[in-house]
Protein backbone atom coordinates (compact mmCIF):
# COMPACT_ATOMS: atom_id res chain seq x y z
CA UNK A 1 0.00 0.00 0.00
CA UNK A 2 1.29 3.43 -0.91
CA UNK A 3 1.06 5.74 2.09
CA UNK A 4 1.56 8.93 0.07
CA UNK A 5 -0.97 10.06 -2.52
CA UNK A 6 -0.30 13.13 -4.64
CA UNK A 7 -3.40 15.24 -5.36
CA UNK A 8 -3.48 15.13 -9.14
CA UNK A 9 -6.24 15.12 -11.72
CA UNK A 10 -4.26 12.55 -13.68
CA UNK A 11 -4.36 10.01 -10.84
CA UNK A 12 -7.97 8.81 -11.29
CA UNK A 13 -10.82 8.95 -13.78
CA UNK A 14 -13.09 11.97 -13.21
CA UNK A 15 -16.73 11.77 -12.14
CA UNK A 16 -18.97 14.29 -13.90
CA UNK A 17 -22.34 15.48 -12.62
CA UNK A 18 -24.63 18.48 -12.39
CA UNK A 19 -26.70 19.86 -9.50
CA UNK A 20 -30.12 18.24 -9.25
CA UNK A 21 -32.83 20.33 -10.98
CA UNK A 22 -34.53 21.13 -7.67
CA UNK A 23 -31.31 22.79 -6.41
CA UNK A 24 -30.33 24.62 -9.60
CA UNK A 25 -30.86 28.40 -9.55
CA UNK A 26 -28.94 29.65 -12.61
CA UNK A 27 -26.76 28.45 -15.46
CA UNK A 28 -25.74 24.91 -16.30
CA UNK A 29 -22.84 24.14 -13.96
CA UNK A 30 -20.87 20.98 -14.63
CA UNK A 31 -19.09 19.46 -11.62
CA UNK A 32 -16.04 17.29 -12.20
CA UNK A 33 -14.55 15.40 -9.25
CA UNK A 34 -11.35 13.45 -8.98
CA UNK A 35 -11.88 11.44 -5.78
CA UNK A 36 -8.47 10.25 -4.69
CA UNK A 37 -9.31 8.78 -1.29
CA UNK A 38 -12.51 7.24 0.05
CA UNK A 39 -12.30 5.30 3.30
CA UNK A 40 -13.86 5.21 6.74
CA UNK A 41 -16.08 8.26 6.07
CA UNK A 42 -13.19 10.34 4.72
CA UNK A 43 -13.14 11.62 1.15
CA UNK A 44 -10.53 13.81 -0.50
CA UNK A 45 -9.63 14.94 -3.95
CA UNK A 46 -10.08 17.74 -6.45
CA UNK A 47 -13.37 19.31 -7.61
CA UNK A 48 -14.05 21.66 -10.48
CA UNK A 49 -17.22 23.49 -11.46
CA UNK A 50 -18.14 25.64 -14.42
CA UNK A 51 -20.25 28.80 -13.84
CA UNK A 52 -23.73 28.59 -12.36
CA UNK A 53 -25.58 28.84 -9.06
CA UNK A 54 -27.28 26.17 -6.92
CA UNK A 55 -28.56 25.55 -3.41
CA UNK A 56 -26.26 23.69 -1.00
CA UNK A 57 -26.85 21.94 2.30
CA UNK A 58 -23.93 20.42 4.16
CA UNK A 59 -24.49 17.45 6.44
CA UNK A 60 -20.77 16.72 6.47
CA UNK A 61 -17.65 18.62 7.53
CA UNK A 62 -15.50 19.88 4.64
CA UNK A 63 -12.12 21.59 4.36
CA UNK A 64 -11.58 23.37 1.04
CA UNK A 65 -8.71 25.21 -0.58
CA UNK A 66 -9.45 27.17 -3.74
CA UNK A 67 -6.83 26.50 -6.42
CA UNK A 68 -8.33 28.48 -9.31
CA UNK A 69 -11.31 30.63 -10.12
CA UNK A 70 -13.88 32.74 -8.31
CA UNK A 71 -16.99 31.62 -6.43
CA UNK A 72 -19.37 33.11 -3.89
CA UNK A 73 -20.73 31.02 -1.01
CA UNK A 74 -23.79 32.64 0.58
CA UNK A 75 -25.47 31.45 3.78
CA UNK A 76 -29.25 31.17 4.12
CA UNK A 77 -29.01 34.31 6.31
CA UNK A 78 -27.51 36.21 3.36
CA UNK A 79 -23.86 36.37 4.49
CA UNK A 80 -21.71 36.11 1.35
CA UNK A 81 -18.09 34.94 1.26
CA UNK A 82 -15.97 35.38 -1.84
CA UNK A 83 -13.75 32.39 -2.63
CA UNK A 84 -10.62 32.95 -4.74
CA UNK A 85 -7.39 31.10 -5.45
CA UNK A 86 -5.37 30.68 -2.26
CA UNK A 87 -8.38 30.84 0.10
CA UNK A 88 -8.95 28.01 2.59
CA UNK A 89 -12.18 27.41 4.51
CA UNK A 90 -13.93 24.90 6.73
CA UNK A 91 -17.62 24.34 6.05
CA UNK A 92 -19.32 22.84 9.07
CA UNK A 93 -22.31 20.51 9.06
CA UNK A 94 -25.60 22.39 8.98
CA UNK A 95 -24.49 25.11 6.54
CA UNK A 96 -27.26 25.96 4.08
CA UNK A 97 -27.22 28.52 1.32
CA UNK A 98 -26.00 28.86 -2.25
CA UNK A 99 -22.79 28.24 -4.14
CA UNK A 100 -22.29 30.49 -7.16
CA UNK A 101 -19.39 29.92 -9.54
CA UNK A 102 -18.53 33.19 -11.25
CA UNK A 103 -15.38 31.89 -12.97
CA UNK A 104 -14.66 28.16 -13.31
CA UNK A 105 -13.47 27.12 -9.86
CA UNK A 106 -11.11 24.33 -8.84
CA UNK A 107 -10.70 23.29 -5.21
CA UNK A 108 -9.10 20.50 -3.30
CA UNK A 109 -11.13 19.11 -0.46
CA UNK A 110 -11.26 16.81 2.53
CA UNK A 111 -14.73 15.68 3.58
CA UNK A 112 -15.49 13.89 6.85
CA UNK A 113 -18.90 12.32 7.31
Buried (B, 14 or more C-beta within 10 A) or exposed (E): EEEEEEBEEEEBEBEEEBBEEEBBEEBEBBBBBBBBBEEEEEBBBBBBBBBBBBBBEBEEBBBBBBBEBBBBBBEEEEEEEEBEBEBEEEBEEEBEBBBBBBEBBBBBBBBEE
